[in-house]
Amino acid sequence: MNPAGPWEIDQTRLPQQVELDLPAEVMDWLQKRSAQSGRSVSELILELIDQGLQQRRDAAQEDASGGTN
């Protein structure tokens, strides 16, 4: 059982590093966005992953509720 509680993430069980193999076009886009925004490429990647996960969660919740959300 998670010592932090059943609904909290146990940071000690997460990978410390994740490697992604991105196409050159994607890296170019990320580097341009990084330069424009002043945010790191890593931060932008994390934001994109988070947005994708939120969209999947929202779609799953909508499916579970019969599409009434």
Sequence and secondary structure as in RCSB ss.txt:
>XXXX:A:sequence
MNPAGPWEIDQTRLPQQVELDLPAEVMDWLQKRSAQSGRSVSELILELIDQGLQQRRDAAQEDASGGTN
>XXXX:A:secstr
  TT TTS  GGGS S       HHHHHHHHHHHHHHS  HHHHHHHHHHHHHHHHHHHHHHHHTTS  
